């Protein structure tokens, strides 16, 4: 026969009572069986059974006083269970039905704990409405409905949180007066339950008062202060100043406590205590705070300032944050930017002032920096935002991309021309030089527009310029840009055969910049075809020299003569390079003399640089010519974006000249520039070598206080150098420079305490050179200090087998071998240590004796 769970429970209670009758004093059991069972179940933590038991007891005919006590006890258990099962909708619904039954049977059970949990649904509904209104300030219906709920709920929460916190204080005092034992244990459990509900009530009261102040401005005066006091109580803050508070002491690893600190910061902003607000949000930057809340902290700070009507403070803070944004969007960063846009344009009933408009435009700029193009378009369409003329790079680029999208749909030449004008204006913005990757992407899009218009030479030039900036962030697109530069010039050869020179130059750039890319393999084929079809450089130069000065293509012909003269110099033998360089220098001087100020600066710079290349890299350096042409190049570089590949080449030629002159200061200056701005270019590696040597030298004379910063600098440089040289086992095995760079990288990782990273690099070195004593020792130390004794042990064993016995190296390896053994195999370690002490009673040389002595003292 199948029994109902309730029947089984009653049977178990009967058995439990009979058992208790044999274990507890007679007076206790017979005095109140129901209460004894309740206490026993409570002590065992059997909450579900305790609830069923109390539900059964309340159904009995009991004295009024006992019935009320049992009902209140059950109500508090319901409250605790509602708290514990807040995320379980089915169980919460079941508990709420049982709560209603209880309140009908025993109205006295309507305790503060129970009421708080019953108010939870109303509070959360009001919170969701406030969130809707903040997201859409025009949604006044959501604001008003939230206000109506909060007017009803907030006073109750204020009362209940006071009552519950008072109960917590009373229970704490009672526990202090009790001896250890069953009664104290029961009180402590009751205290924990009450504290949990009191904390929740205080938390809800804080946010409820804050939201009430937002939705009902007439309540703001007292509401924000009550909210502040509630959050302070929840967090246990008694001091007026927050600057000395500790994040770990506050327990900010808890989402509830971090959320309360956000609420406190917002409340302080609302009562015009901005220093306190800043202190609150600085605490949220601590590593113990959940990552999601760390990410959202800046958004909440800005939102708090906006809520408090402090738009200037919000704008200043947001501008500082947005300046550092790149294409790594997070929920918090996007929310911050969107909040600025919504705060500016969301309330359609009000006219936006120019000052407010700046705030909204700042938000759009931030989204553009994050790469959130779709979000920008959606917000502009939703609020019908018109971008102001001028502005910074990102604002201009937003508008240009809108026009490019129109052109891509229509394929109309006029639309592409409009996009060209807008993209060109974006690149001309004062801050475009600071946005290397984004400006390169903008230039890539500009090149595409020229390509679509059939302006192939200009397309090739723009694609070529975009390569360096793209390579730092998107190698695939950079290679595509290099290939499109060639493809554009190749198309241009149909109308202008001399463009073949530029096409060949583009292919050489592609091969040198992307040697492992599939495009580089295709480049060989096209280079061979172009060279076969082209006349010899001398013949082409002769033809170009016949073009008259009044011909529209005269300057372009002179430019091509410079490039072809450089080709002749590059192909010449050492004996022939002297004459070839003279011809090149003459061609460049003629071009620079003929080129007016209106001629493209990049072409003039290119000619200066090919001349400098010949002056610096011939059989004998021509320092005078190199200086002349590089000095002519200097003002040209200042008018071009930092991302331009020719600007990087200029600094590389300066670096070469500094090396030939032994000018260490100039060498460091230009190497530092290339390290910072030429990531991914062919000039990065030589610059990194110079930077690496420089930081190594600095460390030789550095004080202890300076070393940490220099270690970080060295690690960053060697990480890039190892990547450029190749950090695979194959590269380390075959290339000395790759081996040195990886070894140095492992060394600096170890010095910075990045032990796992150091060990990972040393493992590669050991795979290539398995018997190298230095790598074995360093790997052993890295694994040991990282606490990875199982990996450390075999390194020391290999060292022991390869060094002279009783040498310094041998004693070091023996010591670490023993230490690792004691962590992995204590019994074997003890035997080995005893044997060592027997064979080496003096415990080694003075440099190791103290450590072995201490090891013997602790372990034997």
PyMOL commands that set and color helices and strands:
alter all, ss='L'
color gray80, all
select helices_A, chain A and resi 5-23+26-31+33-44+47-58+64-84+89-105+107-109+112-135+140-176+182-215+217-235+247-250+255-270+274-283+291-307+311-322+331-345+354-369+373-383+393-410+413-427+432-434+436-452+456-471+475-492+499-513+518-533+537-545+554-571+574-594+601-617+623-638+645-661+664-677+684-700+704-725+729-734+736-751+755-768+773-785+789-802+808-824+826-839+846-859
alter helices_A, ss='H'
color red, helices_A
deselect
rebuild
show_as cartoon
